[in-house]
């Protein structure tokens, strides 16, 4: 995984106006994850109407979610493009990112991004897929929010986005954007066979803790209520389930066994597949508990899950996939409404109906 360039921070941040609560004390965020877009020209499907309509459906999901929610911020939640397609060229990458951002850009809504395991999956073969190239393209949009990295840490796009109070006098909430990286890789940056997903690295966690402490001191010694976006969930999602025999009613399959939600663990929404976090690392969630600012964390990656759960006072929330160039029956996004003078928030899953009738 590439390491970001903190020297670019000022270049990107100087032109970014602070986010701010509305006069009614609300701030609306649209989370769109797993867009997975490609150019239809890259797909040699015998029936070319299929990739054309997949892209049309995907853009419609973005368009409809933006129109229905009227957000103050849109967050792309990772796997925004499918960077494992061999047909990808730099020009296709430029075209694809412009296409998926158009519904946001034409409305001049602030846009932030985090990256998933697939955005730059094959960068060792196609170096133009590096995350820094992605974020440079997003940053061409004048209302983009974020940077390469706030400090020189692993991944790309690690940043915090404070939301000012409606009167502009103080930071009321904070948004963390964290790169959950992609796969375990060797010293030459090649994916380790059967190595599994990478984790959020210790230097990223240390940066988060330093930044959160600084925000706390600026807030009179109280943690600033925060939400966090990253693509791959934390390992503690497994704590929401009991391990049971495969096929047990109500369970989902995982490693030849079943995972059955513990009674009361799922507050709302659906568990349609097993969570897929890194198998071992649990340090990031423990850092959140110690630091005390994270109210909720929002993830993608598991395309068909829509559940809201709570563990040790922190809500863990899955957002449904948005794109049609990948698996899933329904597509949509998630609306999050923050409240200025409270740590409460509202959230709901958005489902967008199809507009074409081609069988995929």
C-alpha positions as CSV (number, residue, x, y, z in Angstrom):
1,X,0.0,0.0,0.0
2,X,1.3,3.4,-0.9
3,X,2.1,5.9,1.8
4,X,0.4,9.3,1.3
5,X,2.1,12.6,0.9
6,X,1.4,15.1,3.8
7,X,3.1,17.9,1.9
8,X,0.0,17.9,-0.3
9,X,-2.2,18.7,2.7
10,X,-2.1,22.4,2.3
11,X,-2.6,22.3,-1.4
12,X,-5.9,20.4,-1.0
13,X,-7.2,22.0,2.2
14,X,-6.6,25.7,1.5
15,X,-9.6,25.9,-0.8
16,X,-11.9,23.7,1.3
17,X,-14.6,25.6,3.2
18,X,-15.5,24.2,6.6
19,X,-18.5,21.9,6.7
20,X,-21.3,23.4,8.8
21,X,-24.6,22.5,10.4
22,X,-27.8,23.8,8.9
23,X,-29.7,26.5,10.7
24,X,-32.1,23.9,11.9
25,X,-29.3,22.1,13.7
26,X,-29.0,19.1,11.3
27,X,-26.3,17.8,9.0
28,X,-27.1,15.3,6.4
29,X,-24.6,12.7,5.0
30,X,-25.1,10.3,2.2
31,X,-22.9,7.2,2.3
32,X,-22.5,5.3,-1.0
33,X,-20.3,2.3,-0.9
34,X,-19.2,-0.5,-3.3
35,X,-20.0,1.5,-6.4
36,X,-17.6,-0.9,-8.3
37,X,-18.0,1.0,-11.5
38,X,-16.1,0.2,-14.8
39,X,-16.5,1.5,-18.3
40,X,-18.9,-0.7,-20.3
41,X,-16.3,-0.6,-23.2
42,X,-14.1,-2.7,-21.0
43,X,-16.6,-5.5,-20.8
44,X,-16.6,-8.0,-23.7
45,X,-19.9,-9.6,-22.6
46,X,-21.5,-11.2,-25.7
47,X,-24.6,-9.0,-25.0
48,X,-23.2,-5.5,-24.7
49,X,-26.5,-4.2,-23.4
50,X,-25.6,-5.9,-20.1
51,X,-22.6,-3.8,-19.1
52,X,-24.2,-0.6,-20.6
53,X,-27.3,-1.1,-18.5
54,X,-25.2,-2.1,-15.4
55,X,-23.5,1.3,-15.6
56,X,-26.8,3.1,-16.2
57,X,-28.3,1.4,-13.2
58,X,-25.3,2.3,-11.0
59,X,-25.4,6.0,-12.0
60,X,-29.1,6.0,-11.4
61,X,-28.6,4.7,-7.8
62,X,-26.2,7.5,-7.1
63,X,-28.4,10.1,-8.8
64,X,-31.6,9.0,-6.9
65,X,-29.9,8.7,-3.5
66,X,-28.5,12.2,-3.9
67,X,-31.8,13.6,-5.0
68,X,-33.8,11.9,-2.3
69,X,-31.5,12.8,0.6
70,X,-30.3,16.4,-0.4
71,X,-27.1,15.8,1.6
72,X,-24.6,18.3,3.0
73,X,-21.8,15.8,2.4
74,X,-21.5,12.7,0.3
75,X,-19.0,10.0,1.3
76,X,-17.9,7.3,-1.2
77,X,-17.2,4.3,1.0
78,X,-14.6,2.4,-1.0
79,X,-14.5,0.0,-3.9
80,X,-15.6,3.0,-5.8
81,X,-14.2,1.4,-9.0
82,X,-13.3,-2.2,-9.7
83,X,-9.5,-1.9,-9.9
84,X,-9.0,-5.6,-10.5
85,X,-10.2,-5.5,-14.1
86,X,-7.4,-6.2,-16.5
87,X,-8.9,-3.9,-19.1
88,X,-8.4,-0.8,-16.9
89,X,-6.3,1.9,-18.4
90,X,-5.6,5.4,-16.9
91,X,-8.1,6.9,-19.3
92,X,-10.8,4.5,-18.3
93,X,-10.0,5.3,-14.6
94,X,-10.4,9.0,-15.3
95,X,-13.7,8.5,-17.2
96,X,-15.1,6.2,-14.5
97,X,-14.4,8.6,-11.6
98,X,-15.8,11.5,-13.5
99,X,-18.9,9.5,-14.2
100,X,-19.6,8.4,-10.6
101,X,-19.0,11.9,-9.2
102,X,-21.1,13.7,-11.8
103,X,-24.4,13.5,-9.8
104,X,-22.5,15.1,-6.8
105,X,-20.5,17.6,-8.8
106,X,-23.4,19.1,-10.8
107,X,-25.2,19.9,-7.5
108,X,-21.9,21.3,-5.9
109,X,-22.2,19.1,-2.8
110,X,-19.1,18.4,-0.7
111,X,-17.6,15.0,-1.5
112,X,-15.2,12.8,0.5
113,X,-13.9,9.4,-0.3
114,X,-12.4,6.4,1.4
115,X,-10.8,3.5,-0.5
116,X,-11.6,-0.2,-0.5
117,X,-9.7,-3.4,-1.2
118,X,-10.5,-3.2,-4.9
119,X,-9.9,0.4,-5.9
120,X,-6.2,-0.1,-6.6
121,X,-6.0,-3.9,-6.2
122,X,-3.7,-4.4,-9.2
123,X,-1.5,-1.4,-8.7
124,X,1.7,-3.5,-8.7
125,X,0.8,-4.5,-12.3
126,X,-0.9,-1.2,-13.4
127,X,0.8,1.6,-11.3
128,X,-1.6,4.2,-12.4
129,X,-4.1,2.6,-10.1
130,X,-2.3,3.9,-7.0
131,X,-4.7,5.6,-4.6
132,X,-2.8,8.9,-4.9
133,X,-3.8,9.0,-8.5
134,X,-7.4,8.3,-7.6
135,X,-7.5,11.0,-5.0
136,X,-5.9,13.5,-7.4
137,X,-8.8,12.9,-9.8
138,X,-11.4,13.4,-7.0
139,X,-9.6,16.5,-5.9
140,X,-10.1,18.1,-9.3
141,X,-13.7,18.6,-8.1
142,X,-13.7,22.0,-6.4
143,X,-16.0,20.9,-3.6
144,X,-13.9,17.8,-2.7
145,X,-13.1,17.4,1.0
146,X,-10.0,15.6,2.1
147,X,-6.3,15.1,1.3
148,X,-3.7,12.5,0.5
149,X,-3.1,12.0,4.2
150,X,-3.0,14.4,7.2
151,X,0.3,12.8,8.3
152,X,2.8,10.4,6.6
153,X,1.0,7.2,7.5
154,X,-0.1,4.0,5.7
155,X,-2.8,4.2,3.1
156,X,-4.2,7.2,1.4
157,X,-7.0,9.7,2.3
158,X,-6.7,9.4,6.1
159,X,-8.2,12.7,7.4
160,X,-10.7,14.3,9.7
161,X,-13.4,16.6,8.5
162,X,-14.8,18.8,11.3
163,X,-18.4,20.0,11.1
164,X,-18.9,23.5,12.5
165,X,-21.9,24.5,14.6
166,X,-24.7,26.3,12.8
167,X,-23.3,29.7,14.0
168,X,-19.8,28.7,12.9
169,X,-18.3,29.3,16.4
170,X,-17.1,25.8,17.3
171,X,-16.6,22.2,16.0
172,X,-19.9,20.4,16.7
173,X,-19.1,17.0,15.2
174,X,-16.2,15.4,13.4
175,X,-16.0,12.9,10.5
176,X,-13.1,10.5,10.2
177,X,-12.1,9.1,6.8
178,X,-9.8,6.1,7.3
179,X,-8.1,3.9,4.7
180,X,-8.6,0.3,5.7
181,X,-6.0,-0.7,3.1
182,X,-6.5,-3.8,0.9
183,X,-4.5,-7.1,1.2
184,X,-1.5,-8.4,3.1
185,X,1.5,-7.8,0.9
186,X,5.2,-8.7,0.9
187,X,8.2,-6.3,0.9
188,X,7.9,-5.9,-2.9
189,X,4.2,-4.9,-2.5
190,X,2.9,-8.1,-4.1
191,X,-0.2,-9.7,-2.5
192,X,0.7,-12.6,-0.2
193,X,-1.3,-15.7,-1.4
194,X,-4.0,-16.5,1.1
195,X,-2.7,-13.7,3.3
196,X,-6.2,-12.2,3.8
197,X,-7.2,-8.6,4.2
198,X,-4.8,-6.0,5.5
199,X,-5.6,-4.0,8.6
200,X,-5.6,-0.4,9.6
201,X,-1.9,0.0,10.6
202,X,-0.6,1.1,14.0
203,X,0.7,4.4,12.6
204,X,-2.8,5.3,11.4
205,X,-4.2,4.5,14.8
206,X,-1.6,6.6,16.5
207,X,-2.3,9.5,14.2
208,X,-6.1,9.2,14.9
209,X,-5.4,9.2,18.7
210,X,-3.2,12.3,18.4
211,X,-5.7,14.2,16.3
212,X,-8.6,13.2,18.5
213,X,-6.7,14.4,21.5
214,X,-6.0,17.8,19.8
215,X,-9.7,18.2,19.0
216,X,-10.6,17.3,22.6
217,X,-8.3,20.0,24.0
218,X,-9.8,22.5,21.6
219,X,-13.2,21.4,22.8
220,X,-12.6,22.2,26.5
221,X,-11.4,18.8,27.3
222,X,-14.4,16.9,26.0
223,X,-14.2,14.5,23.1
224,X,-15.7,15.8,19.9
225,X,-18.6,13.5,19.0
226,X,-17.4,11.7,15.8
227,X,-18.5,9.3,13.1
228,X,-16.0,7.2,11.1
229,X,-16.1,5.9,7.6
230,X,-13.8,3.1,6.3
231,X,-14.4,0.3,3.8
232,X,-13.6,-2.9,5.8
233,X,-15.2,-3.4,9.2
234,X,-13.4,-4.1,12.5
235,X,-13.0,-7.6,13.7
236,X,-15.3,-7.0,16.6
237,X,-18.3,-7.4,14.3
238,X,-17.8,-11.1,14.9
239,X,-18.6,-10.5,18.6
240,X,-22.2,-9.9,17.5
241,X,-22.6,-13.5,16.5
242,X,-22.6,-17.0,18.0
243,X,-20.8,-19.7,16.1
244,X,-23.3,-22.5,15.2
245,X,-23.6,-25.4,12.8
246,X,-23.8,-24.4,9.1
247,X,-27.4,-24.3,8.0
248,X,-28.8,-23.3,11.4
249,X,-32.0,-21.2,10.7
250,X,-31.2,-17.5,10.8
251,X,-27.4,-18.0,10.4
252,X,-25.0,-17.0,7.7
253,X,-22.2,-19.2,6.5
254,X,-18.6,-18.4,7.6
255,X,-15.6,-20.8,7.2
256,X,-17.7,-23.9,7.1
257,X,-19.7,-22.9,10.1
258,X,-22.7,-20.6,10.8
259,X,-22.9,-17.2,12.4
260,X,-26.1,-16.6,14.2
261,X,-26.8,-13.0,15.5
262,X,-26.8,-13.0,19.3
263,X,-30.1,-12.0,20.9
264,X,-30.5,-8.2,20.8
265,X,-27.2,-7.6,19.0
266,X,-28.8,-6.4,15.7
267,X,-30.8,-3.2,16.4
268,X,-32.2,-3.0,12.9
269,X,-31.5,-4.0,9.3
270,X,-30.5,-7.3,7.8
271,X,-27.6,-9.7,8.0
272,X,-27.5,-11.4,4.6
273,X,-23.8,-12.5,4.6
274,X,-21.0,-13.0,7.0
275,X,-19.0,-10.0,8.0
276,X,-15.6,-10.0,6.2
277,X,-13.1,-8.0,8.4
278,X,-9.5,-9.0,8.9
279,X,-9.5,-12.2,10.9
280,X,-7.2,-11.3,13.8
281,X,-6.5,-7.6,14.4
282,X,-8.7,-6.0,17.1
283,X,-6.6,-3.0,18.0
284,X,-8.5,-0.3,16.1
285,X,-11.8,-0.8,17.9
286,X,-10.0,-0.9,21.2
287,X,-8.4,2.5,20.3
288,X,-11.9,3.9,19.7
289,X,-13.0,2.8,23.1
290,X,-10.0,4.3,24.8
291,X,-10.2,7.6,22.9
292,X,-14.0,8.0,23.5
293,X,-15.0,10.1,20.6
294,X,-16.5,7.5,18.1
295,X,-20.3,7.4,18.3
296,X,-20.7,5.2,15.2
297,X,-18.6,3.6,12.4
298,X,-19.9,3.1,8.9
299,X,-18.6,0.3,6.6
300,X,-19.2,-1.1,3.2
301,X,-17.4,-4.2,1.8
302,X,-20.2,-6.6,2.7
303,X,-22.5,-5.6,-0.1
304,X,-25.8,-7.0,1.0
305,X,-25.7,-6.3,4.8
306,X,-27.7,-3.4,6.1
307,X,-27.5,-4.0,9.8
308,X,-27.1,-1.5,12.7
309,X,-25.5,-3.0,15.8
310,X,-24.1,-1.6,19.0
311,X,-21.0,-2.9,20.9
312,X,-19.5,-1.3,23.9
313,X,-21.4,1.9,23.3
314,X,-20.3,2.3,19.6
315,X,-22.7,1.6,16.8
316,X,-21.3,-0.6,13.9
317,X,-23.3,0.0,10.7
318,X,-23.2,-1.6,7.3
319,X,-24.2,0.2,4.2
320,X,-25.7,-1.7,1.2
321,X,-23.8,-1.8,-2.1
322,X,-24.6,0.8,-4.7
323,X,-23.1,-0.7,-7.9
324,X,-24.3,-3.3,-10.4
325,X,-20.9,-4.5,-11.7
326,X,-20.8,-6.7,-8.6
327,X,-23.0,-9.0,-6.6
328,X,-26.2,-8.2,-4.7
329,X,-30.0,-8.1,-5.5
330,X,-30.8,-4.7,-4.1
331,X,-28.8,-1.5,-4.5
332,X,-28.8,1.8,-2.6
333,X,-27.1,3.8,0.0
334,X,-27.5,5.2,3.6
335,X,-28.7,8.5,4.9
336,X,-27.2,9.8,8.2
337,X,-28.6,12.8,10.0
338,X,-26.5,14.3,12.7
339,X,-27.9,16.6,15.4
340,X,-25.9,19.6,16.4
341,X,-26.3,19.7,20.2
342,X,-26.5,16.0,20.8
343,X,-24.6,12.8,20.2
344,X,-27.7,11.3,18.7
345,X,-28.2,10.7,15.0
346,X,-30.7,9.1,12.7
347,X,-29.9,6.7,9.9
348,X,-31.8,4.7,7.3
349,X,-31.1,2.4,4.4
350,X,-32.1,3.7,0.9
351,X,-33.1,1.2,-1.8
352,X,-33.3,2.3,-5.4
353,X,-35.5,0.4,-7.9
354,X,-34.1,-0.6,-11.2
355,X,-34.8,1.4,-14.4
356,X,-33.9,-1.2,-17.0
357,X,-35.2,-4.7,-17.5
358,X,-32.1,-6.5,-18.9
359,X,-31.3,-9.7,-17.0
360,X,-27.8,-9.5,-15.4
